[in-house]
Amino acid sequence: MKICIQICSGFEWRAVKKIFAVKATAVKTHSLGEYFAGAIANRKCIVFHSGATKTRAAAACQHAIDKWNPDAIAVLGTCGGISPELEIFDVVLADKTVQYDCLDFITGAKDTFYAPMVTELDNSWINHAGVRGKATVGTIGTGDRDLDFKTAAALRKENILAADWESGAVAKVCEINRRQCLILRGITDKPVNHKKADRAKQTDDYKRNTPLVMKKLLALLPELLSGGNYLM
């Protein structure tokens, strides 16, 4: 099985390049960002950067599918914590994604989330035993916006574990292309309240914790992929 690893934000990408200790001469460019040939558990893969937001993430995912023809896309990145049972540095393995900023007012749809943009992920191909007790499986919400206290409270009522800017878009592109999709996100920050100081702390937490989260995710990924034949 061929696999590509998608990294979205600039903070995440810079952290990943340091973790892989990739030389500048080994980094190449594609139409939406950079990429390099890496290895996970001694298996070769392509690691590529898309940039943040659903638009760039979806476009880069489609580009990767067209360029490298992988069987699976693995999205590794950060997220804001929503579930009260999860703390900073906890990891979420998505089995479903919703796009919470897609609103349907014209047809009068009663669904909380816009149904065409909800994606169920088939995780039967990965090794759950490898991360048992190390990741929580559940739903990730995606929207082109930072997670604030009010939004987190609303999503919590829908049993959303965490929120990010890209996973829902990548999951949908993979579904359309009939490719496997693995989404692994680590919590860097949690909205506490509306106060300006707490919003600033949330930003600081994201910047400070991103390298640590990315290192943790890259350590977990080989365990999820163990037992398979992943080769680019």
N, C-alpha and C positions, 0 to 999 in steps of 0.2 A: 504494500500500500504506500502510495506517495503522499507526503504531507507537507503543507506550508504552514508557517506560523505567522499570524498577523498581529502586529503591534500598532496601536493607534496613536496615542498622544506623543508629543515631543518629549515630555519628561520620561515616559515609559521607554521610548526608543533609545534615548541616550543612556538610560540605565541598562538596558539589554545589551547594547554594544560594549559597555564596560564589563558586564558579567561574562560575556563571551570572549572578552579581550580581543576583539576583532581589530585587525590592523586597518588603517585608513585606506591602504591600497587594495584591500579585499572588499571594500564597500562599493557597490555599483548603484546605478540609479535606474529607476523605471519611471513611467510617466507621472506617477503620483508621489514618489518619494525614493527612499533608498532600500537596498536589500543586500543580503550577503548569504553565502552558503555556510550553514552551521551544522552542528551535530547534536543530537539528543540521544543519550544512552548508546553512543557510538554508531548511531544511524544518521545518515545525511538528511538534511532538510533545507528548505529555503525559508529564511526569516526576512519578512518585509514590513516596511513602515507605510501606513496609509495617511496619517494625519487624523485629527479629531473630527467629530460630527458624523452623522449618519450618511451624508452624501459622499464624503471622501472615503469612509469605511466601505460603503457598498461598492463604489466605483473601483477601489483598489482590490477588493475581493474578486470582483468580476474579472479585472485585469489579470490577477494571479491565476485564476482558473483558465483563462484563455492562453496565458503565456507558459505556464508550467504544467497544466493539466493534472493537478493533484486529485487524489481521491478524497482528501479531507483537508479542511481548513481548521486550524486551532487558533482561537483568539485568546491571547493572554493579556491581562491588563488590570487596571484598578477600578474601584467602584466606591460609591458612597453607601454606607450601611443604613438599612431601614429596619430590619427585624430587631426587636429588643433583645433577642437571644444571641445576636452576633456582635462581636467586638472588633475593634481595629486589629488588623492582621489576620482575621478569620478569612477563609476561602470559600467561595461559592462556585459550585459546578452547576451550570444551568441545564435544566431539562425542559425549559420553556422560556420564551422571551415574549414580551409585550412592548408595544410602542405607545407610551402613555401620553404623548403630545399629538397623537392623531385623533381629531375630534370630528364626529359626523353629526352635523346639525340638520342637514337637508332631508335625509331619509327618515329621521326620527328613530334611528337605531337605539335600542335600549342597552346594548352591551357597554360595560364599563370601558373596555378597550376595543378599538377598531378591529373587528374580527379578521379582515383580510391581512392585517399586519401581525397577527398572533402566530407564533411558530412553535410547534412541538418538536423537541429534539430527540432523536433516537440515539441514546447512549449505550446501546447494547454491544457495540463494537469495542468499547474501552474496558479497561480492567478496574472495576470499582473497588475491588479488594485492596488495590494498591494505595488508595487514598482513604480507606475507611477510617473514620475518626479524625481525618485531616481536612475534610471538605464537607460542606453542607449542600445537599442537592435541592434545587428548587427553582423558582421563577426570578428572572432578572428583568427589570423595567428599563427601557431605553427612551431617552428624549434629548433633544438638542438644547439642553439647559442644565445649569448646575442644580444640584439637589438642595433644596431649602427645607426648612422645618415644616412648613405647611404642606408641601408636596409629599414629603416623607410620611407625614401623618396620614394623608389620604391613601398612599400606596400601601402603607402598613395594614390598613383595613382590608386590602385585597390580597394579603399574604405574599406580597412581594418582598423578597429577601434583601435586595440591593438594587441600585440604579447606576446606569452609566450612559454614555453618549453613543455607543456604536453597536453593541451586541445584537440588538434586535434587527438591525439592518443587515449585518453579515449573515445572521441565521436565515433571514428570508432569501438572500441571494443564493446561499448554499442549497436551500430547499428548492428554489426554482431550477437550479442547475443539477439537482439530484446528487449533491456531494455531502459527505458526512461533515458535521460541524461540531467541534468541541469548544465550549466556552468556559474558561476558567478565570475567575476574577477575585482579586483580593481587596479587602476593605482598607482604605487609607484614612478615611474620615467619616464622621457622622454629624449631621446637623443637630444642634442642641436646642437652640431657640432663635428668636428673631434679632437678638442683640448684635450690634455691629461688631463688637469685640469677639463674639463667638463665631461670627462669620469669618472674621480674619483668622481666628485659630483654625477653623476648618480648612482654609486655604493653606496655612502653614503646615498643617498635618499632612495634607495631600503632597506637598512638595517634599517634605522631610521623609515621609513613609514610602513614597513610590519606589525608590531603589530597593528597599527592604522587601516590599511586596513582590516586586518582579523577580528578585532572587528566590523567594519562596516558591513562586509559581513555576519557575524553571526547574526547581528541584523536584517538584511534584509531577511535572509532566511525564518524565520517563516512567514513573510508576503507573500512570494511567495508560501509557502506551505499551507496557510490558507484555510480551507474548505475541506481539504482532510483527509483521515484516514491513517496516516503514523505510522506504528508500526513495530518494530523489535522484 
